Amino acid sequence: MDDSLNFDTLAVRSGTLRTEYNEHSEALFLTSSFCFTSAAQAAERFKHSEDYYTYSRFTNPTVTMFEERLAALEGGEACMATASGMSAILSVVMAAMNAGDHMVSSQSLFGSTLGMFSQIFSRFGITTTFVDPNDLDAWKNAVRPETKMFFLETPTNPLCELADIEAIGKIAKASNAIFVVDNSFCSPALQQPIKLGADVVMHSATKFLDGQGRVLGGALVGTKSFIMEKVFPFVRSAGPTLSAFNAWVLLKGMETLSLRVERQSASALEVARFLESHPAVNRVWYPGLESHPQYEIAKRQQSAGGAVVALELKGDTPEKQRENAWRVIDGTKICSITANLGDTRTTITHPATTTHSRVTPEAREASGITEGVIRLAIGLENAGDICRDLARGLEG
Ligand SMILES: *Cc1c(COP(=O)(O)O)cnc(C)c1O
């Protein structure tokens, strides 16, 4: 599609394959395989399975539409969809690395990503050095002759720490390493890492791309040669494929992506300001607040602060902090107590005892995830209602 078109137009108009019936809305191709008119045609199509529909583990038209739309929104040449965000991570590592290779990764990672890097890939001889994402010298110093990949998540979960994509991208380039950025927290509506120097953008489509908490999905966006020659052969053989149904749900989700994320960012800023001024709150982390340690990076790199807000409750001891945090969570009547994010409904979670409970207390403390920390992912409810919902437990 014409790539001079703006984001909002691409979000609803790109990636629309039509059948002979010329349907207006995208068709859902619930079929595992595709038929041929002759044995010769089958032979030809199997030989070029990237260009034809043969079997839905390889390609499916509804999945193709999702891939084209996400590639357009990220400003990348090509996209490969996967069944979940984690299978996108598995696929990019399988595509780009061999036994004996090394990667440099931010230490602030989604829990399962950290588990894959430190416990799973290491069993196959792929090692990882973890660095403070804001320490540029640490990225440089961690590079070895066998370094093949840089991996970054920005903003991070749950404390919304940001890192400079452009600066880290330059180090990756100088080191001949593929630079992968997990863009799940911002979505392309707020941040387009390829424009800032990333080679590959990875998504948990489960979050903002769906946006309504319905399906799991994942994706990798990059150059046509990397996606088709490296990622596709792994995904078509190993089968971490996105289902047609989930692709169809995600296509509909992407049409409202920028409207949702803009409103969620505006509401999140309002909630963050309310929390920052509340006497029971020790600290608030939100990239749209001037008090955020990487506020300058946020202004440069993101078009808004995003939906995720973290706060720390006061309390003299960790036990007291936990009690205060749990009182706020239990006092809510609107927010959903669940670890998912990117939903139209505001979610609230206590990372220390849920998403980050398997991290050692020392590591948690070092990364700032104390017993007083609460993570909010703001939805589309009225922001004032959310502030009042949180105020109940804050005042208790
Ligand atoms: C949720 C998430 C993942 C994992 O995605 P799944 O779709 O749950 O497999 C990876 N990275 C980030 C930043 C996430 O939020």
The ligand as an SDF file (V2000), in Angstrom:
LIG
                    3D

 15 15  0  0  0  0  0  0  0  0999 V2000
    3.1190   -9.8870   27.6090 C   0  0  0  0  0  0  0  0  0  0  0  0
    4.4740   -9.5400   27.1700 C   0  0  0  0  0  0  0  0  0  0  0  0
    5.2870  -10.4770   26.5190 C   0  0  0  0  0  0  0  0  0  0  0  0
    4.8390  -11.9050   26.2700 C   0  0  0  0  0  0  0  0  0  0  0  0
    3.7610  -11.9470   25.4050 O   0  0  0  0  0  0  0  0  0  0  0  0
    2.6690  -13.1400   25.3830 P   0  0  0  0  0  0  0  0  0  0  0  0
    1.7480  -12.7020   24.3050 O   0  0  0  0  0  0  0  0  0  0  0  0
    2.0550  -13.1810   26.7520 O   0  0  0  0  0  0  0  0  0  0  0  0
    3.4000  -14.3820   25.0650 O   0  0  0  0  0  0  0  0  0  0  0  0
    6.5480  -10.0710   26.1270 C   0  0  0  0  0  0  0  0  0  0  0  0
    6.9930   -8.8210   26.3510 N   0  0  0  0  0  0  0  0  0  0  0  0
    6.2350   -7.9010   26.9830 C   0  0  0  0  0  0  0  0  0  0  0  0
    6.7840   -6.5270   27.2090 C   0  0  0  0  0  0  0  0  0  0  0  0
    4.9550   -8.2130   27.4160 C   0  0  0  0  0  0  0  0  0  0  0  0
    4.2230   -7.2970   28.0540 O   0  0  0  0  0  0  0  0  0  0  0  0
  1  2  1  0
  2  3  1  0
  2 14  2  0
  3  4  1  0
  3 10  2  0
  4  5  1  0
  5  6  1  0
  6  7  2  0
  6  8  1  0
  6  9  1  0
 10 11  1  0
 11 12  2  0
 12 13  1  0
 12 14  1  0
 14 15  1  0
M  END
$$$$
